[in-house]
Amino acid sequence: MSENSPSRLDLLRFLEKVQVRDLQRTRDWIATEERHQALETARRPAPPPPEWLIEHGIDTGRPPVRVHAGQCWDTRTRCKPATADQARRALAEGVSTCPHCRPDTALGLLD
């Protein structure tokens, strides 16, 4: 190497500076995209809750154990959305009703 040419260490430090700059640019792009996605999510309205829920047990096969109205406060993570006909059918087959939201009354099965 000649006296005026950069040393190997100088070249490696230059490469490091370029890579740090590129990494920061990538991080800036990621932050911009995260902000964009957060704005899009905030603009989207939440889907309406289902009108009826059927709660399933924890046994193998997970049979239905209780029917709820969609706004019931006593639902659990094992609930699946259901149509009014599915809720009526479950109640007719002997699935319990929630004592709090009384879906049998709301569905017109009891007075």
FILUM-488542 format. One record per residue: x, y, z of N, C-alpha, C in turn; residue number from 1; residue in one letter; chain. Coordinates in pm, whole numbers, padded with zeros to 5 digits. Layout:
// residues N
{n_px = X&n_py = Y&n_pz = Z&ca_px = X&ca_py = Y&ca_pz = Z&c_px = X&c_py = Y&c_pz = Z&lumba = NUM&lumdren = A&numar = A}
...
//
This chain:
// residues 111
{n_px = 00082&n_py = -00118&n_pz = 00000&ca_px = 00000&ca_py = 00000&ca_pz = 00000&c_px = 00087&c_py = 00124&c_pz = 00000&lumba = 1&lumdren = M&numar = A}
{n_px = 00035&n_py = 00227&n_pz = -00063&ca_px = 00109&ca_py = 00353&ca_pz = -00062&c_px = 00076&c_py = 00429&c_pz = 00065&lumba = 2&lumdren = S&numar = A}
{n_px = 00152&n_py = 00534&n_pz = 00092&ca_px = 00133&ca_py = 00610&ca_pz = 00216&c_px = -00001&c_py = 00683&c_pz = 00220&lumba = 3&lumdren = E&numar = A}
{n_px = -00054&n_py = 00722&n_pz = 00105&ca_px = -00178&ca_py = 00800&ca_pz = 00101&c_px = -00303&c_py = 00712&c_pz = 00098&lumba = 4&lumdren = N&numar = A}
{n_px = -00290&n_py = 00588&n_pz = 00077&ca_px = -00409&ca_py = 00502&ca_pz = 00069&c_px = -00456&c_py = 00469&c_pz = 00212&lumba = 5&lumdren = S&numar = A}
{n_px = -00587&n_py = 00455&n_pz = 00229&ca_px = -00641&ca_py = 00424&ca_pz = 00362&c_px = -00597&c_py = 00285&c_pz = 00407&lumba = 6&lumdren = P&numar = A}
{n_px = -00583&n_py = 00272&n_pz = 00536&ca_px = -00545&ca_py = 00141&ca_pz = 00591&c_px = -00669&c_py = 00050&c_pz = 00594&lumba = 7&lumdren = S&numar = A}
{n_px = -00642&n_py = -00075&n_pz = 00618&ca_px = -00752&ca_py = -00171&ca_pz = 00628&c_px = -00845&c_py = -00132&c_pz = 00742&lumba = 8&lumdren = R&numar = A}
{n_px = -00791&n_py = -00086&n_pz = 00853&ca_px = -00871&ca_py = -00042&ca_pz = 00967&c_px = -00957&c_py = 00078&c_pz = 00929&lumba = 9&lumdren = L&numar = A}
{n_px = -00901&n_py = 00172&n_pz = 00854&ca_px = -00980&ca_py = 00288&ca_pz = 00807&c_px = -01096&c_py = 00243&c_pz = 00719&lumba = 10&lumdren = D&numar = A}
{n_px = -01071&n_py = 00147&n_pz = 00632&ca_px = -01177&ca_py = 00097&ca_pz = 00545&c_px = -01287&c_py = 00026&c_pz = 00626&lumba = 11&lumdren = L&numar = A}
{n_px = -01248&n_py = -00051&n_pz = 00726&ca_px = -01347&ca_py = -00118&ca_pz = 00810&c_px = -01430&c_py = -00018&c_pz = 00890&lumba = 12&lumdren = L&numar = A}
{n_px = -01366&n_py = 00088&n_pz = 00940&ca_px = -01441&ca_py = 00191&ca_pz = 01012&c_px = -01537&c_py = 00264&c_pz = 00919&lumba = 13&lumdren = R&numar = A}
{n_px = -01497&n_py = 00287&n_pz = 00796&ca_px = -01586&ca_py = 00349&ca_pz = 00698&c_px = -01706&c_py = 00258&c_pz = 00671&lumba = 14&lumdren = F&numar = A}
{n_px = -01679&n_py = 00129&n_pz = 00653&ca_px = -01787&ca_py = 00033&ca_pz = 00632&c_px = -01883&c_py = 00032&c_pz = 00750&lumba = 15&lumdren = L&numar = A}
{n_px = -01828&n_py = 00038&n_pz = 00870&ca_px = -01913&ca_py = 00041&ca_pz = 00990&c_px = -02004&c_py = 00163&c_pz = 00989&lumba = 16&lumdren = E&numar = A}
{n_px = -01953&n_py = 00279&n_pz = 00954&ca_px = -02034&ca_py = 00401&ca_pz = 00949&c_px = -02147&c_py = 00387&c_pz = 00847&lumba = 17&lumdren = K&numar = A}
{n_px = -02117&n_py = 00330&n_pz = 00733&ca_px = -02219&ca_py = 00311&ca_pz = 00630&c_px = -02327&c_py = 00215&c_pz = 00681&lumba = 18&lumdren = V&numar = A}
{n_px = -02286&n_py = 00107&n_pz = 00745&ca_px = -02383&ca_py = 00010&ca_pz = 00795&c_px = -02469&c_py = 00067&c_pz = 00908&lumba = 19&lumdren = Q&numar = A}
{n_px = -02410&n_py = 00146&n_pz = 00996&ca_px = -02486&ca_py = 00209&ca_pz = 01103&c_px = -02589&c_py = 00305&c_pz = 01043&lumba = 20&lumdren = V&numar = A}
{n_px = -02551&n_py = 00380&n_pz = 00943&ca_px = -02643&ca_py = 00473&ca_pz = 00876&c_px = -02756&c_py = 00395&c_pz = 00809&lumba = 21&lumdren = R&numar = A}
{n_px = -02722&n_py = 00285&n_pz = 00742&ca_px = -02825&ca_py = 00204&ca_pz = 00677&c_px = -02919&c_py = 00140&c_pz = 00780&lumba = 22&lumdren = D&numar = A}
{n_px = -02864&n_py = 00095&n_pz = 00893&ca_px = -02946&ca_py = 00037&ca_pz = 00998&c_px = -03042&c_py = 00141&c_pz = 01055&lumba = 23&lumdren = L&numar = A}
{n_px = -02994&n_py = 00263&n_pz = 01077&ca_px = -03080&ca_py = 00368&ca_pz = 01129&c_px = -03190&c_py = 00403&c_pz = 01030&lumba = 24&lumdren = Q&numar = A}
{n_px = -03157&n_py = 00405&n_pz = 00903&ca_px = -03257&ca_py = 00433&ca_pz = 00800&c_px = -03364&c_py = 00323&c_pz = 00801&lumba = 25&lumdren = R&numar = A}
{n_px = -03324&n_py = 00198&n_pz = 00815&ca_px = -03419&ca_py = 00088&ca_pz = 00821&c_px = -03507&c_py = 00100&c_pz = 00946&lumba = 26&lumdren = T&numar = A}
{n_px = -03448&n_py = 00135&n_pz = 01058&ca_px = -03526&ca_py = 00153&ca_pz = 01181&c_px = -03626&c_py = 00269&c_pz = 01166&lumba = 27&lumdren = R&numar = A}
{n_px = -03587&n_py = 00373&n_pz = 01099&ca_px = -03679&ca_py = 00486&ca_pz = 01074&c_px = -03795&c_py = 00440&c_pz = 00986&lumba = 28&lumdren = D&numar = A}
{n_px = -03768&n_py = 00360&n_pz = 00884&ca_px = -03874&ca_py = 00308&ca_pz = 00798&c_px = -03971&c_py = 00221&c_pz = 00879&lumba = 29&lumdren = W&numar = A}
{n_px = -03916&n_py = 00139&n_pz = 00967&ca_px = -04000&ca_py = 00053&ca_pz = 01051&c_px = -04089&c_py = 00138&c_pz = 01141&lumba = 30&lumdren = I&numar = A}
{n_px = -04032&n_py = 00239&n_pz = 01205&ca_px = -04110&ca_py = 00327&ca_pz = 01293&c_px = -04220&c_py = 00398&c_pz = 01216&lumba = 31&lumdren = A&numar = A}
{n_px = -04190&n_py = 00444&n_pz = 01096&ca_px = -04291&ca_py = 00510&ca_pz = 01013&c_px = -04403&c_py = 00413&c_pz = 00979&lumba = 32&lumdren = T&numar = A}
{n_px = -04370&n_py = 00292&n_pz = 00943&ca_px = -04471&ca_py = 00192&ca_pz = 00908&c_px = -04556&c_py = 00156&c_pz = 01031&lumba = 33&lumdren = E&numar = A}
{n_px = -04493&n_py = 00145&n_pz = 01149&ca_px = -04569&ca_py = 00116&ca_pz = 01270&c_px = -04668&c_py = 00228&c_pz = 01302&lumba = 34&lumdren = E&numar = A}
{n_px = -04627&n_py = 00353&n_pz = 01284&ca_px = -04719&ca_py = 00465&ca_pz = 01305&c_px = -04833&c_py = 00460&c_pz = 01205&lumba = 35&lumdren = R&numar = A}
{n_px = -04801&n_py = 00430&n_pz = 01080&ca_px = -04904&ca_py = 00420&ca_pz = 00976&c_px = -05006&c_py = 00311&c_pz = 01009&lumba = 36&lumdren = H&numar = A}
{n_px = -04958&n_py = 00195&n_pz = 01050&ca_px = -05048&ca_py = 00085&ca_pz = 01085&c_px = -05133&c_py = 00119&c_pz = 01207&lumba = 37&lumdren = Q&numar = A}
{n_px = -05074&n_py = 00188&n_pz = 01305&ca_px = -05151&ca_py = 00227&ca_pz = 01424&c_px = -05263&c_py = 00324&c_pz = 01387&lumba = 38&lumdren = A&numar = A}
{n_px = -05235&n_py = 00417&n_pz = 01297&ca_px = -05339&ca_py = 00510&ca_pz = 01251&c_px = -05450&c_py = 00437&c_pz = 01176&lumba = 39&lumdren = L&numar = A}
{n_px = -05413&n_py = 00342&n_pz = 01090&ca_px = -05513&ca_py = 00266&ca_pz = 01015&c_px = -05600&c_py = 00183&c_pz = 01109&lumba = 40&lumdren = E&numar = A}
{n_px = -05540&n_py = 00124&n_pz = 01210&ca_px = -05614&ca_py = 00044&ca_pz = 01307&c_px = -05710&c_py = 00133&c_pz = 01387&lumba = 41&lumdren = T&numar = A}
{n_px = -05665&n_py = 00250&n_pz = 01425&ca_px = -05749&ca_py = 00341&ca_pz = 01502&c_px = -05867&c_py = 00392&c_pz = 01419&lumba = 42&lumdren = A&numar = A}
{n_px = -05850&n_py = 00405&n_pz = 01289&ca_px = -05957&ca_py = 00454&ca_pz = 01202&c_px = -06064&c_py = 00349&c_pz = 01178&lumba = 43&lumdren = R&numar = A}
{n_px = -06025&n_py = 00221&n_pz = 01181&ca_px = -06118&ca_py = 00113&ca_pz = 01154&c_px = -06212&c_py = 00095&c_pz = 01274&lumba = 44&lumdren = R&numar = A}
{n_px = -06343&n_py = 00098&n_pz = 01251&ca_px = -06432&ca_py = 00075&ca_pz = 01365&c_px = -06426&c_py = -00071&c_pz = 01410&lumba = 45&lumdren = P&numar = A}
{n_px = -06447&n_py = -00089&n_pz = 01537&ca_px = -06447&ca_py = -00225&ca_pz = 01592&c_px = -06570&c_py = -00299&c_pz = 01540&lumba = 46&lumdren = A&numar = A}
{n_px = -06556&n_py = -00427&n_pz = 01512&ca_px = -06672&ca_py = -00503&ca_pz = 01465&c_px = -06777&c_py = -00510&c_pz = 01576&lumba = 47&lumdren = P&numar = A}
{n_px = -06905&n_py = -00511&n_pz = 01540&ca_px = -07008&ca_py = -00520&ca_pz = 01643&c_px = -07001&c_py = -00656&c_pz = 01713&lumba = 48&lumdren = P&numar = A}
{n_px = -07036&n_py = -00659&n_pz = 01840&ca_px = -07035&ca_py = -00787&ca_pz = 01909&c_px = -07145&c_py = -00877&c_pz = 01854&lumba = 49&lumdren = P&numar = A}
{n_px = -07129&n_py = -01007&n_pz = 01863&ca_px = -07234&ca_py = -01097&ca_pz = 01815&c_px = -07358&c_py = -01083&c_pz = 01903&lumba = 50&lumdren = P&numar = A}
{n_px = -07473&n_py = -01114&n_pz = 01846&ca_px = -07597&ca_py = -01104&ca_pz = 01923&c_px = -07608&c_py = -01216&c_pz = 02026&lumba = 51&lumdren = E&numar = A}
{n_px = -07553&n_py = -01334&n_pz = 01993&ca_px = -07564&ca_py = -01450&ca_pz = 02080&c_px = -07430&c_py = -01521&c_pz = 02088&lumba = 52&lumdren = W&numar = A}
{n_px = -07406&n_py = -01584&n_pz = 02201&ca_px = -07283&ca_py = -01660&ca_pz = 02223&c_px = -07317&c_py = -01796&c_pz = 02279&lumba = 53&lumdren = L&numar = A}
{n_px = -07241&n_py = -01895&n_pz = 02238&ca_px = -07254&ca_py = -02029&ca_pz = 02297&c_px = -07120&c_py = -02061&c_pz = 02363&lumba = 54&lumdren = I&numar = A}
{n_px = -07126&n_py = -02083&n_pz = 02492&ca_px = -07007&ca_py = -02115&ca_pz = 02570&c_px = -06985&c_py = -02265&c_pz = 02566&lumba = 55&lumdren = E&numar = A}
{n_px = -06861&n_py = -02304&n_pz = 02539&ca_px = -06826&ca_py = -02447&ca_pz = 02531&c_px = -06748&c_py = -02488&c_pz = 02654&lumba = 56&lumdren = H&numar = A}
{n_px = -06759&n_py = -02614&n_pz = 02690&ca_px = -06689&ca_py = -02668&ca_pz = 02806&c_px = -06541&c_py = -02690&c_pz = 02776&lumba = 57&lumdren = G&numar = A}
{n_px = -06473&n_py = -02743&n_pz = 02876&ca_px = -06329&ca_py = -02766&ca_pz = 02861&c_px = -06298&c_py = -02914&c_pz = 02836&lumba = 58&lumdren = I&numar = A}
{n_px = -06402&n_py = -02995&n_pz = 02827&ca_px = -06384&ca_py = -03139&ca_pz = 02803&c_px = -06339&c_py = -03164&c_pz = 02659&lumba = 59&lumdren = D&numar = A}
{n_px = -06298&n_py = -03287&n_pz = 02633&ca_px = -06267&ca_py = -03330&ca_pz = 02498&c_px = -06395&c_py = -03321&c_pz = 02416&lumba = 60&lumdren = T&numar = A}
{n_px = -06387&n_py = -03264&n_pz = 02300&ca_px = -06505&ca_py = -03246&ca_pz = 02216&c_px = -06576&c_py = -03115&c_pz = 02244&lumba = 61&lumdren = G&numar = A}
{n_px = -06548&n_py = -03053&n_pz = 02358&ca_px = -06600&ca_py = -02923&ca_pz = 02397&c_px = -06749&c_py = -02904&c_pz = 02367&lumba = 62&lumdren = R&numar = A}
{n_px = -06836&n_py = -02976&n_pz = 02437&ca_px = -06979&ca_py = -02960&ca_pz = 02414&c_px = -07026&c_py = -02823&c_pz = 02465&lumba = 63&lumdren = P&numar = A}
{n_px = -07136&n_py = -02772&n_pz = 02409&ca_px = -07190&ca_py = -02645&ca_pz = 02458&c_px = -07242&c_py = -02661&c_pz = 02601&lumba = 64&lumdren = P&numar = A}
{n_px = -07217&n_py = -02560&n_pz = 02684&ca_px = -07261&ca_py = -02569&ca_pz = 02823&c_px = -07354&c_py = -02454&c_pz = 02863&lumba = 65&lumdren = V&numar = A}
{n_px = -07350&n_py = -02341&n_pz = 02789&ca_px = -07433&ca_py = -02228&ca_pz = 02827&c_px = -07453&c_py = -02136&c_pz = 02708&lumba = 66&lumdren = R&numar = A}
{n_px = -07572&n_py = -02075&n_pz = 02701&ca_px = -07604&ca_py = -01978&ca_pz = 02597&c_px = -07609&c_py = -01840&c_pz = 02662&lumba = 67&lumdren = V&numar = A}
{n_px = -07549&n_py = -01740&n_pz = 02595&ca_px = -07546&ca_py = -01602&ca_pz = 02645&c_px = -07598&c_py = -01507&c_pz = 02538&lumba = 68&lumdren = H&numar = A}
{n_px = -07649&n_py = -01393&n_pz = 02583&ca_px = -07673&ca_py = -01281&ca_pz = 02491&c_px = -07536&c_py = -01219&c_pz = 02461&lumba = 69&lumdren = A&numar = A}
{n_px = -07521&n_py = -01156&n_pz = 02345&ca_px = -07391&ca_py = -01106&ca_pz = 02303&c_px = -07328&c_py = -01003&c_pz = 02395&lumba = 70&lumdren = G&numar = A}
{n_px = -07408&n_py = -00925&n_pz = 02466&ca_px = -07356&ca_py = -00820&ca_pz = 02554&c_px = -07337&c_py = -00868&c_pz = 02699&lumba = 71&lumdren = Q&numar = A}
{n_px = -07353&n_py = -00995&n_pz = 02725&ca_px = -07346&ca_py = -01047&ca_pz = 02862&c_px = -07207&c_py = -01023&c_pz = 02922&lumba = 72&lumdren = C&numar = A}
{n_px = -07207&n_py = -00983&n_pz = 03047&ca_px = -07080&ca_py = -00957&ca_pz = 03116&c_px = -07016&c_py = -01085&c_pz = 03169&lumba = 73&lumdren = W&numar = A}
{n_px = -07091&n_py = -01194&n_pz = 03173&ca_px = -07041&ca_py = -01317&ca_pz = 03233&c_px = -06990&c_py = -01418&c_pz = 03130&lumba = 74&lumdren = D&numar = A}
{n_px = -06946&n_py = -01371&n_pz = 03016&ca_px = -06894&ca_py = -01463&ca_pz = 02914&c_px = -06748&c_py = -01494&c_pz = 02943&lumba = 75&lumdren = T&numar = A}
{n_px = -06702&n_py = -01602&n_pz = 02886&ca_px = -06564&ca_py = -01644&ca_pz = 02906&c_px = -06495&c_py = -01659&c_pz = 02771&lumba = 76&lumdren = R&numar = A}
{n_px = -06372&n_py = -01701&n_pz = 02773&ca_px = -06295&ca_py = -01713&ca_pz = 02648&c_px = -06339&c_py = -01831&c_pz = 02563&lumba = 77&lumdren = T&numar = A}
{n_px = -06420&n_py = -01919&n_pz = 02619&ca_px = -06463&ca_py = -02037&ca_pz = 02543&c_px = -06593&c_py = -02013&c_pz = 02468&lumba = 78&lumdren = R&numar = A}
{n_px = -06633&n_py = -01888&n_pz = 02451&ca_px = -06758&ca_py = -01856&ca_pz = 02381&c_px = -06734&c_py = -01838&c_pz = 02232&lumba = 79&lumdren = C&numar = A}
{n_px = -06830&n_py = -01884&n_pz = 02155&ca_px = -06827&ca_py = -01869&ca_pz = 02009&c_px = -06953&c_py = -01793&c_pz = 01966&lumba = 80&lumdren = K&numar = A}
{n_px = -06943&n_py = -01706&n_pz = 01865&ca_px = -07062&ca_py = -01636&ca_pz = 01815&c_px = -07163&c_py = -01735&c_pz = 01760&lumba = 81&lumdren = P&numar = A}
{n_px = -07290&n_py = -01699&n_pz = 01773&ca_px = -07398&ca_py = -01786&ca_pz = 01723&c_px = -07511&c_py = -01699&c_pz = 01669&lumba = 82&lumdren = A&numar = A}
{n_px = -07587&n_py = -01756&n_pz = 01579&ca_px = -07706&ca_py = -01690&ca_pz = 01528&c_px = -07819&c_py = -01714&c_pz = 01627&lumba = 83&lumdren = T&numar = A}
{n_px = -07930&n_py = -01642&n_pz = 01609&ca_px = -08046&ca_py = -01663&ca_pz = 01696&c_px = -08098&c_py = -01805&c_pz = 01682&lumba = 84&lumdren = A&numar = A}
{n_px = -08100&n_py = -01858&n_pz = 01560&ca_px = -08146&ca_py = -01996&ca_pz = 01539&c_px = -08056&c_py = -02096&c_pz = 01609&lumba = 85&lumdren = D&numar = A}
{n_px = -07927&n_py = -02076&n_pz = 01603&ca_px = -07834&ca_py = -02167&ca_pz = 01671&c_px = -07853&c_py = -02160&c_pz = 01823&lumba = 86&lumdren = Q&numar = A}
{n_px = -07874&n_py = -02039&n_pz = 01875&ca_px = -07897&ca_py = -02024&ca_pz = 02019&c_px = -08027&c_py = -02093&c_pz = 02059&lumba = 87&lumdren = A&numar = A}
{n_px = -08134&n_py = -02074&n_pz = 01981&ca_px = -08262&ca_py = -02141&ca_pz = 02010&c_px = -08247&c_py = -02293&c_pz = 02007&lumba = 88&lumdren = R&numar = A}
{n_px = -08176&n_py = -02342&n_pz = 01907&ca_px = -08156&ca_py = -02487&ca_pz = 01893&c_px = -08080&c_py = -02542&c_pz = 02013&lumba = 89&lumdren = R&numar = A}
{n_px = -07976&n_py = -02469&n_pz = 02055&ca_px = -07898&ca_py = -02514&ca_pz = 02171&c_px = -07985&c_py = -02518&c_pz = 02295&lumba = 90&lumdren = A&numar = A}
{n_px = -08067&n_py = -02416&n_pz = 02314&ca_px = -08156&ca_py = -02415&ca_pz = 02431&c_px = -08257&c_py = -02528&c_pz = 02424&lumba = 91&lumdren = L&numar = A}
{n_px = -08310&n_py = -02554&n_pz = 02304&ca_px = -08407&ca_py = -02663&ca_pz = 02286&c_px = -08343&c_py = -02799&c_pz = 02314&lumba = 92&lumdren = A&numar = A}
{n_px = -08212&n_py = -02809&n_pz = 02290&ca_px = -08141&ca_py = -02936&ca_pz = 02314&c_px = -08095&c_py = -02949&c_pz = 02459&lumba = 93&lumdren = E&numar = A}
{n_px = -08132&n_py = -02854&n_pz = 02544&ca_px = -08102&ca_py = -02866&ca_pz = 02686&c_px = -07978&c_py = -02793&c_pz = 02734&lumba = 94&lumdren = G&numar = A}
{n_px = -07916&n_py = -02712&n_pz = 02652&ca_px = -07801&ca_py = -02634&ca_pz = 02697&c_px = -07851&c_py = -02529&c_pz = 02795&lumba = 95&lumdren = V&numar = A}
{n_px = -07779&n_py = -02507&n_pz = 02903&ca_px = -07820&ca_py = -02412&ca_pz = 03007&c_px = -07821&c_py = -02269&c_pz = 02956&lumba = 96&lumdren = S&numar = A}
{n_px = -07903&n_py = -02188&n_pz = 03021&ca_px = -07904&ca_py = -02045&ca_pz = 02990&c_px = -07821&c_py = -01971&c_pz = 03094&lumba = 97&lumdren = T&numar = A}
{n_px = -07769&n_py = -01859&n_pz = 03055&ca_px = -07696&ca_py = -01774&ca_pz = 03150&c_px = -07799&c_py = -01711&c_pz = 03244&lumba = 98&lumdren = C&numar = A}
{n_px = -07778&n_py = -01721&n_pz = 03375&ca_px = -07875&ca_py = -01664&ca_pz = 03469&c_px = -07871&c_py = -01511&c_pz = 03473&lumba = 99&lumdren = P&numar = A}
{n_px = -07769&n_py = -01451&n_pz = 03414&ca_px = -07754&ca_py = -01306&ca_pz = 03419&c_px = -07821&c_py = -01237&c_pz = 03301&lumba = 100&lumdren = H&numar = A}
{n_px = -07799&n_py = -01285&n_pz = 03181&ca_px = -07852&ca_py = -01218&ca_pz = 03062&c_px = -07982&c_py = -01279&c_pz = 03012&lumba = 101&lumdren = C&numar = A}
{n_px = -08018&n_py = -01396&n_pz = 03061&ca_px = -08144&ca_py = -01463&ca_pz = 03029&c_px = -08173&c_py = -01467&c_pz = 02878&lumba = 102&lumdren = R&numar = A}
{n_px = -08092&n_py = -01537&n_pz = 02799&ca_px = -08115&ca_py = -01541&ca_pz = 02655&c_px = -08244&c_py = -01611&c_pz = 02616&lumba = 103&lumdren = P&numar = A}
{n_px = -08293&n_py = -01700&n_pz = 02700&ca_px = -08420&ca_py = -01768&ca_pz = 02669&c_px = -08535&c_py = -01669&c_pz = 02665&lumba = 104&lumdren = D&numar = A}
{n_px = -08535&n_py = -01572&n_pz = 02753&ca_px = -08638&ca_py = -01468&ca_pz = 02752&c_px = -08621&c_py = -01376&c_pz = 02632&lumba = 105&lumdren = T&numar = A}
{n_px = -08497&n_py = -01335&n_pz = 02604&ca_px = -08470&ca_py = -01245&ca_pz = 02492&c_px = -08504&c_py = -01312&c_pz = 02358&lumba = 106&lumdren = A&numar = A}
{n_px = -08488&n_py = -01442&n_pz = 02350&ca_px = -08520&ca_py = -01514&ca_pz = 02226&c_px = -08670&c_py = -01548&c_pz = 02215&lumba = 107&lumdren = L&numar = A}
{n_px = -08745&n_py = -01515&n_pz = 02318&ca_px = -08889&ca_py = -01539&ca_pz = 02313&c_px = -08928&c_py = -01682&c_pz = 02348&lumba = 108&lumdren = G&numar = A}
{n_px = -08840&n_py = -01756&n_pz = 02412&ca_px = -08873&ca_py = -01894&ca_pz = 02449&c_px = -08944&c_py = -01901&c_pz = 02583&lumba = 109&lumdren = L&numar = A}
{n_px = -08927&n_py = -01799&n_pz = 02666&ca_px = -08997&ca_py = -01790&ca_pz = 02796&c_px = -09060&c_py = -01652&c_pz = 02806&lumba = 110&lumdren = L&numar = A}
{n_px = -09165&n_py = -01644&n_pz = 02882&ca_px = -09230&ca_py = -01513&ca_pz = 02901&c_px = -09168&c_py = -01442&c_pz = 03019&lumba = 111&lumdren = D&numar = A}
//
